[in-house]
Amino acid sequence: MKKTIGFIGFIMLLASCAKMGAPDGGWYDEDPPKVLGAFPANGATNVNSKKITIYFDEYVKLDNPSEKVVVSPPQLEQPEIKEQGRNIVVKLQDDLKPNTTYTIDFSDAISDNNEGNPLGNFTYTFSTGNAIDTLEIAGHVLNAENLEPIKGIHVGLYDIGSVSDTDSETFKATDTLLLKVPMLRVSSTDEKGHFVIKGVSEGRYRVFALQDMDGDYRFTQKAEKLAFNHDIVVPTCKPDIRQDTLWRDSLHILNINRVGYTHFLPDDITLTAFQEKQTDRAFLKATRQQADNFMVFFSYGNAELPKIKGLNFDETNAFVVEPSVNQDTITYWLRDTALVNQDTLQLEMQYLATDTLGVLHQNTDTLELISRQPYAKRLKQMKEAAEKWSKQQERKKKRGESFETVMPSVALEPDYYVPSSIAPDQNLLIKMKSPIQKADTAAIHLYTKVDTLWQPARYLLSEQTGHPRVWQLIGEWQPGAEYSLEIDSAAFVDIYGKASKAYKQGFKVKTLDEFSTVIFTLTGMEDKHVVVQLLNNKDAVEKEVETQNAVATLYYVKPGIYYARLFVDENDNGIWDTGNYAEQKQAEAVYYYPESFECKAKWDVQQTWNPTAKPLAQQKPAALIKQQKQKKQTTKGRNIERARSLGIEYAPR
């Protein structure tokens, strides 16, 4: 009996040791779910059922079907799409159209329930007629302003039949299709802005893109981003060969095969989408965050500012009015401190607003503006500050230190933007917290150091256009020179009588040897007015220059890595302008220099740039693209890594 017990213990010990050395959990499931069939069958014809069931070999899940799954022709009533164990069920709500090919593009929305292995680009197709339309067209949709790929925008087709662009009147009618009728066939762009419209029949089409906000597949709101062109698309196909790369692992290629496939054309359509300028004017809101001013907000500006009539105060000469650059936001500063201390302002405002037809009409609203900083609260804060000051002076008096008997008035405190070193083309800025009543240039002194002596230097002081309460000091800066800005007390006085304190700051102008110069020679732009912009790695403008002679020179560029873009300034206003669908006007064309370049001190960087040499969809450098590639749902390669960690070779099934 004892021998038997000992033998059993020995066997259990061996089993325990063997278990410790074995791989825990086995190999990962890396296979996506397989489609076993569907009802109606994939590719079926003469279908009259609005319910589709797709069968899989394992439990499946759907990822965000309302966004990823696209049904074409577009459905005005949202289809019901859900997983049911090993099945996916689609219920179409719209009536089926006769003799029409339907496609349900699942993209990568389908994956297995356990490991999340994606099925990939799976598309289910059926026809209500006796044939399946199999042609496809593809391309990209980019943001017109910065060539950023647009994800999730609808791209649709309109069949124009035999209409020719040479028949101007008939073809012109196709320009309004996006306003009148829903798209015929539709697709949605991925994170690269790429789209594929499937199930297309032979014919002649126009292509539009629309960021549809109300689900009617028509352009009905100016807030909807859209894209159009006048090209006629004729889908075709041809046999072709492509190279398929098989990877041994993430670093090593196993084999490259040449595979035959059907090449659908066109596959290089590029649409640049824009949002129209908001011209409908409506009153949005009025706020009084600070006691000394209130702000009125409109959806769009107008040269004729609102007329204010006080109901519990006299509005005569009561305000300093500050409209924004676009005149859609107006700030009303209260001149009289008695009004500032009045917690509630009741007023009548007359203003222009557009009606449903877009025509401006005079409107009148009654407003009650309550200060977020009540007078009692501010009075308490002033009293507490006075008591604190009195205690400080009392302590100084007891210690025998110098003390004050009269509390100083509150000073005006401008924000001075005077760095210790500036570029030769840089200006100094002074930002005020309230409107200025007096700016005494006699109390503002600029000196430059000549040898060892400080001598007066010339300058110009002015308010910055379009930026209320921002003053700029422009000097004749000499590279390498030292300067001193010295401002006497009370140089600035605001409308409430607060005066600024004395200020002094020295600074130096950098030498030319600390900068680079960038020179672009533009080909194909000889007869155009263009604006060339130097960009940092955030796609933000560092410098820009206008040119009409196809040579753009940017001076005083700090050392670093840069990018560049340009836009064709059609109306010579120096800013990029969006398009207008009713006027069939495209947004101003934008191009990117396709590579980064380095600027070094003392160097001139000269680049030849043909903006149209490369397709738009390939121009914007990858480092600047904000729409990052979506992370794939995949576990591929986990078994290879597992086998490597165990020191064995993994042979995929």
ZIQUI-V54800 format. One record per run of one state. SS is the DSSP state (alpha for helix, beta for strand, coil for the rest). FROM is the first residue (numbers start at 1). TO is the last residue. If there is no record, write none. Layout:
# ZIQUI-V54800
SS_FROM_TO / SS_FROM_TO
This chain:
# ZIQUI-V54800
coil_1_1 / alpha_2_21 / coil_22_34 / beta_35_39 / coil_40_43 / beta_44_44 / coil_45_50 / beta_51_56 / coil_57_59 / beta_60_62 / coil_63_64 / alpha_65_68 / coil_69_69 / beta_70_72 / coil_73_79 / beta_80_84 / coil_85_86 / beta_87_91 / coil_92_100 / beta_101_107 / coil_108_109 / beta_110_112 / coil_113_117 / beta_118_118 / coil_119_121 / beta_122_127 / coil_128_134 / beta_135_143 / coil_144_148 / beta_149_149 / coil_150_153 / beta_154_159 / coil_160_167 / alpha_168_180 / coil_181_184 / beta_185_188 / coil_189_193 / beta_194_200 / coil_201_204 / beta_205_210 / coil_211_225 / beta_226_228 / coil_229_232 / beta_233_233 / coil_234_235 / beta_236_247 / coil_248_252 / beta_253_265 / coil_266_268 / beta_269_274 / coil_275_282 / beta_283_287 / coil_288_292 / beta_293_298 / coil_299_306 / beta_307_310 / coil_311_318 / beta_319_323 / coil_324_328 / beta_329_334 / coil_335_336 / alpha_337_340 / coil_341_343 / beta_344_354 / coil_355_359 / beta_360_370 / coil_371_374 / alpha_375_398 / coil_399_411 / beta_412_412 / coil_413_414 / beta_415_417 / coil_418_420 / beta_421_422 / coil_423_427 / beta_428_431 / coil_432_435 / beta_436_439 / coil_440_440 / alpha_441_443 / beta_444_450 / coil_451_452 / beta_453_456 / coil_457_458 / beta_459_463 / coil_464_469 / beta_470_475 / coil_476_481 / beta_482_487 / coil_488_491 / beta_492_494 / coil_495_498 / beta_499_500 / coil_501_502 / beta_503_509 / coil_510_511 / alpha_512_514 / beta_515_523 / coil_524_529 / beta_530_535 / coil_536_540 / beta_541_547 / coil_548_550 / beta_551_558 / coil_559_559 / beta_560_568 / coil_569_579 / beta_580_580 / coil_581_584 / beta_585_585 / coil_586_589 / beta_590_592 / coil_593_596 / beta_597_599 / coil_600_603 / beta_604_610 / coil_611_615 / alpha_616_618 / coil_619_621 / alpha_622_624 / coil_625_637 / alpha_638_646 / coil_647_653
